[in-house]
Amino acid sequence: MKLIFPLRTSRSFLILLSIVIYLILFCDYSNSQTALKIFGQVIDSNGPVSEVVVNVENTVFLATTGRDGYYYIYDIPAGEYRLSCWFDNVTASTADKITVGSGPPVRRDIFLENNIVNTAPVYSDAVSPAAIDHQGFNVKTYNIGSKHVESIESLLKDIPGINVVSSPAAGEVYISTSGIRPDGVNILIDGRKINSLLTGRADLNQIPIKAVAKIEYFSPGVTNTANSGGLGGTINFVTVNAVQSNSYAVSVQKGSYGEEGYNTDIEYQKTGFGRIKAIWEKNFLKNNYQYTDYYGDTQTRENAVAKNNKYYFSYSNSIADYYLNLSGYIYNGENGVPGPIIGLPVDASSQKETISVGGDFSRHFSKAVDVKVSLSTLKRDTRYKDFNSFIQYDTKYLESESRIALHSNYNVVKRLNISSQLSYTTSVLEGIDNIRPAQALGKIGRNDFRLYGSAGYNHHISVFSIQAGSSHSLNRVDNKNFSASNFSASFVYTQSITAGLTASFARSFRLPGLAELHWQEDVFVMPNPDLKPETSNSISTEIFSAFNLAGKWRLSLEYRDIRYNDLIYWRRSQGIKYKPVNVSASDFYSAAASVSYKIPGEIIEIDFSRVNSTAINKEKNQPYYRKYITFQPLYINTLSIKINYRNIHVGADMLDSSQRYFTEENTKQLDPYTLVNAGAGVCCKLKSVIANFDFKVKNLTNIEYELLEYQPMPPRSYHFCLTLKLS
């Protein structure tokens, strides 16, 4: 198989190679790698404290604590510093200074009591910012920190059981998990849902990758302030509070099959002005790789060009007694239409434009009470066209969704936290057919009033910690009521080792899509206004432990049981016409094990996970009763090895997936595959400029595999990235 490698003789490659040689020969490599320097947890008598600004005095370095109370500060030069905290409209400094050197990061825990800052002892064994934080209510946080990420897949690889469903012909990326389709997984950016009103799915390609600071993963069905819980889980990409220092960065990425990528990143903060972050990403990919077709012949992929522009911004500041947070992004993409290589319309194309903006004003009235008002809006235009196929089409869909929410949090009773939220969301979907106007979808909408409440209890007894909580939501949509709820509890022992047990129950729903209720674009498809919501009942439990033994270990074992009912499938109704109906149910069982190990000094990190799952169709009186759900793997193994030594980093990761059936009768399947990626990079510093050069090989073993039937994924490919950062 001939490998297309466009950089071999190009001018861009020669320029890039010259820069790398210069950096290797003349740059100062000492202390040049982006590194964690100071971290810790802010707590009070009620437990971890979020939204506390921890500042390194007389510098531009600061960080804001997350829900777990942790803060992380990177790249601060060696020296002595004093920390200060802004909380409850009060600024207070620590009594003593801390010393930052070239060795391990310094841990400084901070205890808040009666507006007095007390510091806990300093620890030299830092917790990696990539560690998983359990935050109650079955939420896990995966901190990105300073990790180099170049794709959505690399962002999500730390979450066990994620099944990436990619359509390379259209430059689209979807994910499924827990035995449910992609439209059953809620995708959020800064707490704002981005799932399409047309398809119910969320294209992860529109996410500004460089802006993501951490990922929050809510277990299936878990209700939270943003939504009533995705049937297969909720993933929130958090970008705000990501600014660590004043800097300007630019990067260039080149790769096989016509890949080009450009990125500009600006971070600025100043007392009184606030913090601002702006990012621009531009990507282009020809995807003209070769593959073996259905008849065994070698072909070149057609109609697979994908290109997009992404613009991101965020701004945060404290104004008087208020805290302001704004963020948003613009996505503009054009690519081929998703479809198999058999019968692929080579002139079909799609265009997407998305604008999402949101913000919140919050005020802490006292240590016990805070209130927040949130506003957000999303607009998306999607156009599909093909003027040369047997059935020509030119359709456009306009999506609009706006939301306002009032959130309050109470800590009136010691160890008890109570939250509530009242929100209103309005959604509008309009379909326009430029060739057959009479068959256009028209303009349809939905209004959603939602009341949410949660209560959490946290109690520490010597070396034991007990947490329990519940959350409930009531949605009123088009004069009908729908509810969701979940309960969780955890028991944690902390001494020479940390060990814990968590358990939860969740009940959730997914409303039918607007297109499913009102569709009329296709003469072969009928709408169904009588569709009921899809529902789920899930039970999960996890045992985890963390300890030091010739390094740092973290072990976990999780079991999950989910029962789905009234699942919506398209079934033949009248002759050759299809309509969506609530005819299906399925059961999902999974067991997940994960192991993480870091040698002293964290020079080498090893992460392994295995997820065994079974998703069974329970639609009775059908030939596919008790058959496996389509496109759901029976197991997924992941292995990641990273080596970081001074200015050099080397890594490799493996994804091993079982076969997946793509017919409901399980008569046809996609073969199992093992995908291996490897990469290396070097970081160096020349005065105030930090340069990073990364090289990566994807699909190292050059296997042929598919994620969707008759849609081959790329063979081995090479990728280069050069990043220059001025700080």
Secondary structure, 3 states (H helix, E strand, C coil): CCCCCCCCCCHHHHHHHHHHHHHHHHCECCCCCCCEEEEEEEEECCEECCCCEEEECCCCCEEECCCCCEEEEECCCCEEECEEEEECCEEEECCCCEEECCCCCEEEEEEEECCEEEEEEEECCCCCCCCEEECCCCEEEEECCCCCCCCHHHHHCCCCCCEEEEECCCCEEEEECCCCCHHHCEEEECCEECCCCCCCCCCHHHCCHHHCCEEEEECCCCCCCCCCCCCCCEEEEECCCCCCCCEEEEEEEEECCCEEEEEEEEEEEECCCEEEEEEEEEEEECCCCEEECCCCCEEECCCCCEEEEEEEEEEEEEECCEEEEEEEEEEEEEECCCCCCCCCCCCCEEEEEEEEEEEEEEEECCCCEEEEEEEEEEEEEEEEEECCCCCCEEEEEEEEEEEEEEEEEECCCCCEEEEEEEEEEEEEEEEEECCCHHHCCEEEEEEEEEEEEEEEEEEEECCEEEEEEEEEEEEEECCEEEEEEEEEEEEEEECCCEEEEEEEEEEEEECCCHHHHHCCCCCCECCCCCCCCEEEEEEEEEEEEEEECCCEEEEEEEEEEEEEEEEEEEEEEECCEEEEEEEEEEEEEEEEEEEEEECHHHCEEEEEEEEEEEEEECCCCCCCCCCECCCCCCEEEEEEEEEEECCEEEEEEEEEECCEECCCCCCCEECCEEEEEEEEEEEEEECCEEEEEEEEEECCCCCCCEEECCEECCCCEEEEEEEEEEC
